[in-house]
Amino acid sequence: AKKAAAAAAAPSLEGDARQQVAERAGEVAALILSKPQAFALDARAVHAALQAGIGFLLQAKKEKSPGGVRVLLAAGYSVLSATLAGRPREATSVLPAILQAVSLYLSALLSLSSSALLEARLLPKEGRGGGERKGERKGDSVEEAARDLSRLLEAIAADRGRLSKYAPELLSLMFRSLETHPPLWAPIKAILHPGVCAVISSCGPHELQQVHMLLPEGARTLFAAAFHDYRRAFKYAGEA
């Protein structure tokens, strides 16, 4: 899968062929990672498989076609979700790499969101949708990718004990990225809400203080608004 990820980035491959390679490689890596009884892997091997997912996400940042970005994001998501679900013990030892992958995913998602917003402003409705899967608009791709990211955040936050030391870094990475693209936060804010709340809920007072210390002023304002939404959503459940 790691070699396939490198192949997906090869300049000799055309767009559709590159997307097909990435899609297939993501499926293979996810299959292996999701079946620990059939495929015994140590932490080093899981990390190598995870690098394939990171490779897809790095390529997504460079991809020009929005449809290609979506395919690469989906391949990266398959690898990450399979790692978290199928290899929870090994995932703990590679959490820094997982955080890197989440940061790359968010960066590519914001790029996809930017493309969708630009298209919405410049083109009439009947002229939109070029380069997407049949029957799919760029806005649909953004929402689908955002839902996948929210699921990843919830999966990472599921093990609160192990995540707590990394949660401030994860929140810092996310809100620093969002600070540089504030108009792109609004279209995906509601979709990411469950995932962001899950990560916040893994933080105690000390971790929340760390987040505030790590963030610059603009990002701190965005985080404060997200934390307010979290408190409002969970105050009746007694979790905030």
Disulfide bonds with the S-S distance in Angstrom:
none
